[in-house]
């Protein structure tokens, strides 16, 4: 198989300060190409590309997700977007990256 026909599979990892597999499964990110998407449980809460930088949603859930968001953005208090705006930016970024949702 030539290099041109290989499919790039995403790389998965965890973020945050949880110790143990039980909690780490709630803080997952994956990178495919130049796009990294961060999840809190099963919800996309942030993404990053060189073009967009780090884009983070506001916390609409609770203390645990707030902790996850702080781990993602380093507590730097970057602008966190209202959920509707975040989803629009995510959709546009997925389209630009050739990823459908």
PDB file as gemmi writes it, atoms N, CA and C in Angstrom:
CRYST1    1.000    1.000    1.000  90.00  90.00  90.00 P 1                      
ATOM      1  N   UNK A   1       0.852  -1.170   0.000  1.00  0.00           N  
ATOM      2  CA  UNK A   1       0.000   0.000   0.000  1.00  0.00           C  
ATOM      3  C   UNK A   1       0.898   1.233   0.000  1.00  0.00           C  
ATOM      4  N   UNK A   2       0.599   2.177  -0.861  1.00  0.00           N  
ATOM      5  CA  UNK A   2       1.424   3.378  -0.936  1.00  0.00           C  
ATOM      6  C   UNK A   2       1.038   4.360   0.172  1.00  0.00           C  
ATOM      7  N   UNK A   3       1.924   5.289   0.445  1.00  0.00           N  
ATOM      8  CA  UNK A   3       1.673   6.305   1.472  1.00  0.00           C  
ATOM      9  C   UNK A   3       0.411   7.108   1.148  1.00  0.00           C  
ATOM     10  N   UNK A   4       0.136   7.358  -0.108  1.00  0.00           N  
ATOM     11  CA  UNK A   4      -1.009   8.175  -0.498  1.00  0.00           C  
ATOM     12  C   UNK A   4      -2.339   7.519  -0.139  1.00  0.00           C  
ATOM     13  N   UNK A   5      -2.363   6.205   0.011  1.00  0.00           N  
ATOM     14  CA  UNK A   5      -3.627   5.535   0.293  1.00  0.00           C  
ATOM     15  C   UNK A   5      -3.839   5.243   1.777  1.00  0.00           C  
ATOM     16  N   UNK A   6      -2.863   5.575   2.611  1.00  0.00           N  
ATOM     17  CA  UNK A   6      -3.033   5.339   4.037  1.00  0.00           C  
ATOM     18  C   UNK A   6      -4.023   6.340   4.633  1.00  0.00           C  
ATOM     19  N   UNK A   7      -4.852   5.865   5.517  1.00  0.00           N  
ATOM     20  CA  UNK A   7      -5.807   6.721   6.207  1.00  0.00           C  
ATOM     21  C   UNK A   7      -5.193   7.145   7.532  1.00  0.00           C  
ATOM     22  N   UNK A   8      -5.241   8.438   7.821  1.00  0.00           N  
ATOM     23  CA  UNK A   8      -4.735   8.907   9.110  1.00  0.00           C  
ATOM     24  C   UNK A   8      -5.788   8.671  10.164  1.00  0.00           C  
ATOM     25  N   UNK A   9      -5.454   7.883  11.136  1.00  0.00           N  
ATOM     26  CA  UNK A   9      -6.358   7.616  12.238  1.00  0.00           C  
ATOM     27  C   UNK A   9      -6.120   8.631  13.347  1.00  0.00           C  
ATOM     28  N   UNK A  10      -7.151   8.938  14.105  1.00  0.00           N  
ATOM     29  CA  UNK A  10      -6.968   9.911  15.191  1.00  0.00           C  
ATOM     30  C   UNK A  10      -6.111   9.346  16.312  1.00  0.00           C  
ATOM     31  N   UNK A  11      -5.456  10.247  17.004  1.00  0.00           N  
ATOM     32  CA  UNK A  11      -4.722   9.913  18.223  1.00  0.00           C  
ATOM     33  C   UNK A  11      -5.588  10.316  19.403  1.00  0.00           C  
ATOM     34  N   UNK A  12      -5.744   9.432  20.375  1.00  0.00           N  
ATOM     35  CA  UNK A  12      -6.566   9.700  21.544  1.00  0.00           C  
ATOM     36  C   UNK A  12      -5.680   9.903  22.765  1.00  0.00           C  
ATOM     37  N   UNK A  13      -6.175  10.684  23.702  1.00  0.00           N  
ATOM     38  CA  UNK A  13      -5.474  10.875  24.957  1.00  0.00           C  
ATOM     39  C   UNK A  13      -6.431  11.402  26.007  1.00  0.00           C  
ATOM     40  N   UNK A  14      -5.908  11.601  27.202  1.00  0.00           N  
ATOM     41  CA  UNK A  14      -6.705  12.177  28.280  1.00  0.00           C  
ATOM     42  C   UNK A  14      -6.012  13.438  28.772  1.00  0.00           C  
ATOM     43  N   UNK A  15      -6.772  14.294  29.401  1.00  0.00           N  
ATOM     44  CA  UNK A  15      -6.234  15.522  29.978  1.00  0.00           C  
ATOM     45  C   UNK A  15      -6.708  15.602  31.421  1.00  0.00           C  
ATOM     46  N   UNK A  16      -6.165  16.534  32.162  1.00  0.00           N  
ATOM     47  CA  UNK A  16      -6.638  16.769  33.514  1.00  0.00           C  
ATOM     48  C   UNK A  16      -5.802  16.091  34.570  1.00  0.00           C  
ATOM     49  N   UNK A  17      -6.308  16.153  35.788  1.00  0.00           N  
ATOM     50  CA  UNK A  17      -5.550  15.695  36.945  1.00  0.00           C  
ATOM     51  C   UNK A  17      -6.196  14.518  37.646  1.00  0.00           C  
ATOM     52  N   UNK A  18      -7.073  13.810  36.951  1.00  0.00           N  
ATOM     53  CA  UNK A  18      -7.653  12.619  37.546  1.00  0.00           C  
ATOM     54  C   UNK A  18      -6.621  11.513  37.609  1.00  0.00           C  
ATOM     55  N   UNK A  19      -6.675  10.735  38.665  1.00  0.00           N  
ATOM     56  CA  UNK A  19      -5.795   9.584  38.794  1.00  0.00           C  
ATOM     57  C   UNK A  19      -6.653   8.332  38.716  1.00  0.00           C  
ATOM     58  N   UNK A  20      -6.344   7.470  37.797  1.00  0.00           N  
ATOM     59  CA  UNK A  20      -7.093   6.232  37.645  1.00  0.00           C  
ATOM     60  C   UNK A  20      -7.927   6.255  36.381  1.00  0.00           C  
ATOM     61  N   UNK A  21      -8.161   5.093  35.852  1.00  0.00           N  
ATOM     62  CA  UNK A  21      -8.882   4.955  34.589  1.00  0.00           C  
ATOM     63  C   UNK A  21     -10.337   5.352  34.688  1.00  0.00           C  
ATOM     64  N   UNK A  22     -10.959   5.175  35.833  1.00  0.00           N  
ATOM     65  CA  UNK A  22     -12.382   5.449  35.970  1.00  0.00           C  
ATOM     66  C   UNK A  22     -12.714   6.903  35.633  1.00  0.00           C  
ATOM     67  N   UNK A  23     -11.935   7.847  36.149  1.00  0.00           N  
ATOM     68  CA  UNK A  23     -12.230   9.250  35.917  1.00  0.00           C  
ATOM     69  C   UNK A  23     -11.599   9.781  34.643  1.00  0.00           C  
ATOM     70  N   UNK A  24     -10.427   9.276  34.297  1.00  0.00           N  
ATOM     71  CA  UNK A  24      -9.748   9.759  33.106  1.00  0.00           C  
ATOM     72  C   UNK A  24     -10.560   9.573  31.841  1.00  0.00           C  
ATOM     73  N   UNK A  25     -11.445   8.604  31.839  1.00  0.00           N  
ATOM     74  CA  UNK A  25     -12.283   8.353  30.669  1.00  0.00           C  
ATOM     75  C   UNK A  25     -13.260   9.500  30.403  1.00  0.00           C  
ATOM     76  N   UNK A  26     -13.440  10.383  31.353  1.00  0.00           N  
ATOM     77  CA  UNK A  26     -14.355  11.512  31.181  1.00  0.00           C  
ATOM     78  C   UNK A  26     -13.665  12.732  30.592  1.00  0.00           C  
ATOM     79  N   UNK A  27     -12.364  12.687  30.470  1.00  0.00           N  
ATOM     80  CA  UNK A  27     -11.563  13.819  29.987  1.00  0.00           C  
ATOM     81  C   UNK A  27     -10.748  13.378  28.786  1.00  0.00           C  
ATOM     82  N   UNK A  28     -11.394  13.239  27.658  1.00  0.00           N  
ATOM     83  CA  UNK A  28     -10.738  12.683  26.476  1.00  0.00           C  
ATOM     84  C   UNK A  28     -10.586  13.754  25.402  1.00  0.00           C  
ATOM     85  N   UNK A  29      -9.489  13.663  24.684  1.00  0.00           N  
ATOM     86  CA  UNK A  29      -9.327  14.489  23.487  1.00  0.00           C  
ATOM     87  C   UNK A  29      -8.858  13.575  22.370  1.00  0.00           C  
ATOM     88  N   UNK A  30      -9.085  14.024  21.155  1.00  0.00           N  
ATOM     89  CA  UNK A  30      -8.480  13.311  20.033  1.00  0.00           C  
ATOM     90  C   UNK A  30      -7.995  14.312  19.020  1.00  0.00           C  
ATOM     91  N   UNK A  31      -6.941  13.923  18.331  1.00  0.00           N  
ATOM     92  CA  UNK A  31      -6.344  14.758  17.297  1.00  0.00           C  
ATOM     93  C   UNK A  31      -6.367  13.986  15.997  1.00  0.00           C  
ATOM     94  N   UNK A  32      -6.867  14.639  14.970  1.00  0.00           N  
ATOM     95  CA  UNK A  32      -6.814  14.073  13.626  1.00  0.00           C  
ATOM     96  C   UNK A  32      -6.318  15.187  12.715  1.00  0.00           C  
ATOM     97  N   UNK A  33      -5.192  14.943  12.099  1.00  0.00           N  
ATOM     98  CA  UNK A  33      -4.560  15.999  11.316  1.00  0.00           C  
ATOM     99  C   UNK A  33      -4.191  17.156  12.230  1.00  0.00           C  
ATOM    100  N   UNK A  34      -4.666  18.348  11.892  1.00  0.00           N  
ATOM    101  CA  UNK A  34      -4.341  19.548  12.664  1.00  0.00           C  
ATOM    102  C   UNK A  34      -5.454  19.950  13.626  1.00  0.00           C  
ATOM    103  N   UNK A  35      -6.460  19.115  13.767  1.00  0.00           N  
ATOM    104  CA  UNK A  35      -7.623  19.414  14.609  1.00  0.00           C  
ATOM    105  C   UNK A  35      -7.582  18.567  15.878  1.00  0.00           C  
ATOM    106  N   UNK A  36      -7.706  19.236  17.021  1.00  0.00           N  
ATOM    107  CA  UNK A  36      -7.833  18.541  18.302  1.00  0.00           C  
ATOM    108  C   UNK A  36      -9.189  18.895  18.896  1.00  0.00           C  
ATOM    109  N   UNK A  37      -9.932  17.881  19.328  1.00  0.00           N  
ATOM    110  CA  UNK A  37     -11.251  18.075  19.919  1.00  0.00           C  
ATOM    111  C   UNK A  37     -11.230  17.509  21.332  1.00  0.00           C  
ATOM    112  N   UNK A  38     -11.731  18.315  22.284  1.00  0.00           N  
ATOM    113  CA  UNK A  38     -11.757  17.938  23.696  1.00  0.00           C  
ATOM    114  C   UNK A  38     -13.185  17.630  24.123  1.00  0.00           C  
ATOM    115  N   UNK A  39     -13.316  16.551  24.886  1.00  0.00           N  
ATOM    116  CA  UNK A  39     -14.616  16.134  25.401  1.00  0.00           C  
ATOM    117  C   UNK A  39     -14.623  16.222  26.922  1.00  0.00           C  
ATOM    118  N   UNK A  40     -15.773  16.562  27.460  1.00  0.00           N  
ATOM    119  CA  UNK A  40     -16.074  16.362  28.873  1.00  0.00           C  
ATOM    120  C   UNK A  40     -17.215  15.363  28.865  1.00  0.00           C  
ATOM    121  N   UNK A  41     -16.950  14.180  29.353  1.00  0.00           N  
ATOM    122  CA  UNK A  41     -17.876  13.058  29.212  1.00  0.00           C  
ATOM    123  C   UNK A  41     -18.102  12.836  27.726  1.00  0.00           C  
ATOM    124  N   UNK A  42     -19.310  12.957  27.206  1.00  0.00           N  
ATOM    125  CA  UNK A  42     -19.547  12.707  25.783  1.00  0.00           C  
ATOM    126  C   UNK A  42     -19.882  13.985  25.025  1.00  0.00           C  
ATOM    127  N   UNK A  43     -19.518  15.125  25.589  1.00  0.00           N  
ATOM    128  CA  UNK A  43     -19.843  16.418  24.988  1.00  0.00           C  
ATOM    129  C   UNK A  43     -18.568  17.131  24.557  1.00  0.00           C  
ATOM    130  N   UNK A  44     -18.551  17.617  23.324  1.00  0.00           N  
ATOM    131  CA  UNK A  44     -17.421  18.413  22.860  1.00  0.00           C  
ATOM    132  C   UNK A  44     -17.483  19.759  23.567  1.00  0.00           C  
ATOM    133  N   UNK A  45     -16.386  20.125  24.246  1.00  0.00           N  
ATOM    134  CA  UNK A  45     -16.367  21.375  25.007  1.00  0.00           C  
ATOM    135  C   UNK A  45     -15.266  22.330  24.539  1.00  0.00           C  
ATOM    136  N   UNK A  46     -14.367  21.858  23.681  1.00  0.00           N  
ATOM    137  CA  UNK A  46     -13.299  22.720  23.171  1.00  0.00           C  
ATOM    138  C   UNK A  46     -12.681  22.076  21.939  1.00  0.00           C  
ATOM    139  N   UNK A  47     -12.019  22.914  21.149  1.00  0.00           N  
ATOM    140  CA  UNK A  47     -11.262  22.407  20.014  1.00  0.00           C  
ATOM    141  C   UNK A  47     -10.110  23.355  19.730  1.00  0.00           C  
ATOM    142  N   UNK A  48      -9.146  22.858  18.968  1.00  0.00           N  
ATOM    143  CA  UNK A  48      -7.971  23.663  18.637  1.00  0.00           C  
ATOM    144  C   UNK A  48      -7.486  23.338  17.236  1.00  0.00           C  
ATOM    145  N   UNK A  49      -7.165  24.377  16.497  1.00  0.00           N  
ATOM    146  CA  UNK A  49      -6.408  24.265  15.251  1.00  0.00           C  
ATOM    147  C   UNK A  49      -5.431  25.434  15.245  1.00  0.00           C  
ATOM    148  N   UNK A  50      -4.446  25.382  14.373  1.00  0.00           N  
ATOM    149  CA  UNK A  50      -3.518  26.510  14.262  1.00  0.00           C  
ATOM    150  C   UNK A  50      -4.270  27.767  13.832  1.00  0.00           C  
ATOM    151  N   UNK A  51      -5.276  27.587  13.001  1.00  0.00           N  
ATOM    152  CA  UNK A  51      -6.053  28.714  12.484  1.00  0.00           C  
ATOM    153  C   UNK A  51      -6.932  29.364  13.554  1.00  0.00           C  
ATOM    154  N   UNK A  52      -7.611  28.540  14.359  1.00  0.00           N  
ATOM    155  CA  UNK A  52      -8.557  29.080  15.339  1.00  0.00           C  
ATOM    156  C   UNK A  52      -7.935  29.334  16.701  1.00  0.00           C  
ATOM    157  N   UNK A  53      -6.821  28.656  16.982  1.00  0.00           N  
ATOM    158  CA  UNK A  53      -6.324  28.644  18.351  1.00  0.00           C  
ATOM    159  C   UNK A  53      -7.275  27.798  19.184  1.00  0.00           C  
ATOM    160  N   UNK A  54      -7.190  27.930  20.488  1.00  0.00           N  
ATOM    161  CA  UNK A  54      -8.058  27.167  21.387  1.00  0.00           C  
ATOM    162  C   UNK A  54      -9.408  27.861  21.499  1.00  0.00           C  
ATOM    163  N   UNK A  55     -10.476  27.113  21.231  1.00  0.00           N  
ATOM    164  CA  UNK A  55     -11.847  27.623  21.325  1.00  0.00           C  
ATOM    165  C   UNK A  55     -12.564  26.790  22.372  1.00  0.00           C  
ATOM    166  N   UNK A  56     -13.093  27.453  23.399  1.00  0.00           N  
ATOM    167  CA  UNK A  56     -13.697  26.767  24.538  1.00  0.00           C  
ATOM    168  C   UNK A  56     -15.116  27.291  24.747  1.00  0.00           C  
ATOM    169  N   UNK A  57     -16.041  26.383  25.050  1.00  0.00           N  
ATOM    170  CA  UNK A  57     -17.418  26.773  25.335  1.00  0.00           C  
ATOM    171  C   UNK A  57     -17.540  27.258  26.781  1.00  0.00           C  
ATOM    172  N   UNK A  58     -18.553  28.046  27.044  1.00  0.00           N  
ATOM    173  CA  UNK A  58     -18.870  28.406  28.425  1.00  0.00           C  
ATOM    174  C   UNK A  58     -19.391  27.175  29.147  1.00  0.00           C  
ATOM    175  N   UNK A  59     -19.283  27.191  30.450  1.00  0.00           N  
ATOM    176  CA  UNK A  59     -19.761  26.066  31.248  1.00  0.00           C  
ATOM    177  C   UNK A  59     -21.265  26.198  31.460  1.00  0.00           C  
ATOM    178  N   UNK A  60     -22.019  25.295  30.855  1.00  0.00           N  
ATOM    179  CA  UNK A  60     -23.479  25.267  31.017  1.00  0.00           C  
ATOM    180  C   UNK A  60     -23.922  24.052  31.811  1.00  0.00           C  
ATOM    181  N   UNK A  61     -22.983  23.345  32.458  1.00  0.00           N  
ATOM    182  CA  UNK A  61     -23.313  22.069  33.071  1.00  0.00           C  
ATOM    183  C   UNK A  61     -23.132  22.057  34.582  1.00  0.00           C  
ATOM    184  N   UNK A  62     -21.923  22.261  35.056  1.00  0.00           N  
ATOM    185  CA  UNK A  62     -21.721  22.187  36.496  1.00  0.00           C  
ATOM    186  C   UNK A  62     -20.262  22.265  36.888  1.00  0.00           C  
ATOM    187  N   UNK A  63     -20.008  21.986  38.160  1.00  0.00           N  
ATOM    188  CA  UNK A  63     -18.672  22.131  38.727  1.00  0.00           C  
ATOM    189  C   UNK A  63     -17.646  21.201  38.076  1.00  0.00           C  
ATOM    190  N   UNK A  64     -18.031  19.963  37.807  1.00  0.00           N  
ATOM    191  CA  UNK A  64     -17.075  19.021  37.216  1.00  0.00           C  
ATOM    192  C   UNK A  64     -16.665  19.456  35.817  1.00  0.00           C  
ATOM    193  N   UNK A  65     -17.616  19.832  34.988  1.00  0.00           N  
ATOM    194  CA  UNK A  65     -17.272  20.307  33.641  1.00  0.00           C  
ATOM    195  C   UNK A  65     -16.464  21.593  33.733  1.00  0.00           C  
ATOM    196  N   UNK A  66     -16.782  22.451  34.695  1.00  0.00           N  
ATOM    197  CA  UNK A  66     -15.991  23.663  34.905  1.00  0.00           C  
ATOM    198  C   UNK A  66     -14.534  23.331  35.183  1.00  0.00           C  
ATOM    199  N   UNK A  67     -14.311  22.285  35.966  1.00  0.00           N  
ATOM    200  CA  UNK A  67     -12.957  21.821  36.263  1.00  0.00           C  
ATOM    201  C   UNK A  67     -12.285  21.341  34.976  1.00  0.00           C  
ATOM    202  N   UNK A  68     -13.015  20.601  34.161  1.00  0.00           N  
ATOM    203  CA  UNK A  68     -12.470  20.118  32.890  1.00  0.00           C  
ATOM    204  C   UNK A  68     -12.075  21.289  31.995  1.00  0.00           C  
ATOM    205  N   UNK A  69     -12.943  22.295  31.898  1.00  0.00           N  
ATOM    206  CA  UNK A  69     -12.657  23.457  31.055  1.00  0.00           C  
ATOM    207  C   UNK A  69     -11.400  24.176  31.529  1.00  0.00           C  
ATOM    208  N   UNK A  70     -11.243  24.291  32.839  1.00  0.00           N  
ATOM    209  CA  UNK A  70     -10.047  24.939  33.391  1.00  0.00           C  
ATOM    210  C   UNK A  70      -8.804  24.133  33.061  1.00  0.00           C  
ATOM    211  N   UNK A  71      -8.895  22.808  33.108  1.00  0.00           N  
ATOM    212  CA  UNK A  71      -7.751  21.988  32.723  1.00  0.00           C  
ATOM    213  C   UNK A  71      -7.404  22.196  31.260  1.00  0.00           C  
ATOM    214  N   UNK A  72      -8.402  22.359  30.418  1.00  0.00           N  
ATOM    215  CA  UNK A  72      -8.163  22.539  28.987  1.00  0.00           C  
ATOM    216  C   UNK A  72      -7.512  23.883  28.709  1.00  0.00           C  
ATOM    217  N   UNK A  73      -8.078  24.958  29.259  1.00  0.00           N  
ATOM    218  CA  UNK A  73      -7.545  26.294  28.935  1.00  0.00           C  
ATOM    219  C   UNK A  73      -6.502  26.779  29.930  1.00  0.00           C  
ATOM    220  N   UNK A  74      -6.127  25.923  30.867  1.00  0.00           N  
ATOM    221  CA  UNK A  74      -5.087  26.271  31.820  1.00  0.00           C  
ATOM    222  C   UNK A  74      -5.511  27.296  32.848  1.00  0.00           C  
ATOM    223  N   UNK A  75      -6.812  27.544  32.952  1.00  0.00           N  
ATOM    224  CA  UNK A  75      -7.298  28.532  33.899  1.00  0.00           C  
ATOM    225  C   UNK A  75      -6.929  29.953  33.511  1.00  0.00           C  
ATOM    226  N   UNK A  76      -6.591  30.143  32.248  1.00  0.00           N  
ATOM    227  CA  UNK A  76      -6.136  31.452  31.793  1.00  0.00           C  
ATOM    228  C   UNK A  76      -7.284  32.407  31.521  1.00  0.00           C  
ATOM    229  N   UNK A  77      -8.495  31.897  31.697  1.00  0.00           N  
ATOM    230  CA  UNK A  77      -9.692  32.720  31.498  1.00  0.00           C  
ATOM    231  C   UNK A  77      -9.746  33.336  30.107  1.00  0.00           C  
ATOM    232  N   UNK A  78      -9.407  32.523  29.114  1.00  0.00           N  
ATOM    233  CA  UNK A  78      -9.604  32.977  27.743  1.00  0.00           C  
ATOM    234  C   UNK A  78     -11.096  33.151  27.539  1.00  0.00           C  
ATOM    235  N   UNK A  79     -11.470  33.817  26.486  1.00  0.00           N  
ATOM    236  CA  UNK A  79     -12.891  33.979  26.203  1.00  0.00           C  
ATOM    237  C   UNK A  79     -13.514  32.615  25.976  1.00  0.00           C  
ATOM    238  N   UNK A  80     -14.540  32.331  26.729  1.00  0.00           N  
ATOM    239  CA  UNK A  80     -15.323  31.114  26.525  1.00  0.00           C  
ATOM    240  C   UNK A  80     -16.616  31.511  25.841  1.00  0.00           C  
ATOM    241  N   UNK A  81     -16.951  30.804  24.787  1.00  0.00           N  
ATOM    242  CA  UNK A  81     -18.064  31.189  23.932  1.00  0.00           C  
ATOM    243  C   UNK A  81     -19.389  30.617  24.418  1.00  0.00           C  
ATOM    244  N   UNK A  82     -20.471  31.389  24.259  1.00  0.00           N  
ATOM    245  CA  UNK A  82     -21.804  30.822  24.518  1.00  0.00           C  
ATOM    246  C   UNK A  82     -21.981  29.582  23.647  1.00  0.00           C  
ATOM    247  N   UNK A  83     -22.747  28.616  24.123  1.00  0.00           N  
ATOM    248  CA  UNK A  83     -22.853  27.309  23.465  1.00  0.00           C  
ATOM    249  C   UNK A  83     -23.256  27.424  21.998  1.00  0.00           C  
ATOM    250  N   UNK A  84     -24.217  28.255  21.686  1.00  0.00           N  
ATOM    251  CA  UNK A  84     -24.677  28.376  20.291  1.00  0.00           C  
ATOM    252  C   UNK A  84     -23.542  28.888  19.391  1.00  0.00           C  
ATOM    253  N   UNK A  85     -22.810  29.885  19.850  1.00  0.00           N  
ATOM    254  CA  UNK A  85     -21.677  30.418  19.088  1.00  0.00           C  
ATOM    255  C   UNK A  85     -20.591  29.361  18.949  1.00  0.00           C  
ATOM    256  N   UNK A  86     -20.295  28.653  20.041  1.00  0.00           N  
ATOM    257  CA  UNK A  86     -19.293  27.594  20.025  1.00  0.00           C  
ATOM    258  C   UNK A  86     -19.643  26.537  18.983  1.00  0.00           C  
ATOM    259  N   UNK A  87     -20.903  26.100  18.962  1.00  0.00           N  
ATOM    260  CA  UNK A  87     -21.308  25.058  18.019  1.00  0.00           C  
ATOM    261  C   UNK A  87     -21.196  25.533  16.577  1.00  0.00           C  
ATOM    262  N   UNK A  88     -21.484  26.800  16.325  1.00  0.00           N  
ATOM    263  CA  UNK A  88     -21.320  27.353  14.976  1.00  0.00           C  
ATOM    264  C   UNK A  88     -19.849  27.346  14.583  1.00  0.00           C  
ATOM    265  N   UNK A  89     -18.977  27.804  15.476  1.00  0.00           N  
ATOM    266  CA  UNK A  89     -17.538  27.806  15.194  1.00  0.00           C  
ATOM    267  C   UNK A  89     -17.012  26.390  14.984  1.00  0.00           C  
ATOM    268  N   UNK A  90     -17.494  25.447  15.790  1.00  0.00           N  
ATOM    269  CA  UNK A  90     -17.085  24.050  15.642  1.00  0.00           C  
ATOM    270  C   UNK A  90     -17.518  23.494  14.293  1.00  0.00           C  
ATOM    271  N   UNK A  91     -18.767  23.719  13.923  1.00  0.00           N  
ATOM    272  CA  UNK A  91     -19.282  23.229  12.648  1.00  0.00           C  
ATOM    273  C   UNK A  91     -18.457  23.785  11.478  1.00  0.00           C  
ATOM    274  N   UNK A  92     -18.159  25.088  11.511  1.00  0.00           N  
ATOM    275  CA  UNK A  92     -17.365  25.717  10.454  1.00  0.00           C  
ATOM    276  C   UNK A  92     -15.957  25.114  10.396  1.00  0.00           C  
ATOM    277  N   UNK A  93     -15.374  24.871  11.557  1.00  0.00           N  
ATOM    278  CA  UNK A  93     -14.027  24.307  11.622  1.00  0.00           C  
ATOM    279  C   UNK A  93     -14.014  22.873  11.115  1.00  0.00           C  
ATOM    280  N   UNK A  94     -15.008  22.084  11.496  1.00  0.00           N  
ATOM    281  CA  UNK A  94     -15.091  20.705  10.999  1.00  0.00           C  
ATOM    282  C   UNK A  94     -15.192  20.685   9.481  1.00  0.00           C  
ATOM    283  N   UNK A  95     -15.985  21.577   8.915  1.00  0.00           N  
ATOM    284  CA  UNK A  95     -16.124  21.645   7.456  1.00  0.00           C  
ATOM    285  C   UNK A  95     -14.789  22.006   6.799  1.00  0.00           C  
ATOM    286  N   UNK A  96     -14.097  23.022   7.359  1.00  0.00           N  
ATOM    287  CA  UNK A  96     -12.798  23.423   6.809  1.00  0.00           C  
ATOM    288  C   UNK A  96     -11.784  22.290   6.894  1.00  0.00           C  
ATOM    289  N   UNK A  97     -11.877  21.483   7.927  1.00  0.00           N  
ATOM    290  CA  UNK A  97     -10.930  20.365   8.114  1.00  0.00           C  
ATOM    291  C   UNK A  97     -11.365  19.111   7.379  1.00  0.00           C  
ATOM    292  N   UNK A  98     -12.513  19.161   6.712  1.00  0.00           N  
ATOM    293  CA  UNK A  98     -12.989  17.998   5.978  1.00  0.00           C  
ATOM    294  C   UNK A  98     -13.511  16.878   6.844  1.00  0.00           C  
ATOM    295  N   UNK A  99     -13.993  17.252   8.036  1.00  0.00           N  
ATOM    296  CA  UNK A  99     -14.542  16.272   8.971  1.00  0.00           C  
ATOM    297  C   UNK A  99     -16.040  16.530   9.079  1.00  0.00           C  
ATOM    298  N   UNK A 100     -16.834  15.493   8.872  1.00  0.00           N  
ATOM    299  CA  UNK A 100     -18.278  15.671   9.021  1.00  0.00           C  
ATOM    300  C   UNK A 100     -18.694  15.191  10.410  1.00  0.00           C  
ATOM    301  N   UNK A 101     -19.766  15.771  10.922  1.00  0.00           N  
ATOM    302  CA  UNK A 101     -20.221  15.347  12.261  1.00  0.00           C  
ATOM    303  C   UNK A 101     -21.546  14.657  12.188  1.00  0.00           C  
TER     304      UNK A 101                                                      
END                                                                             
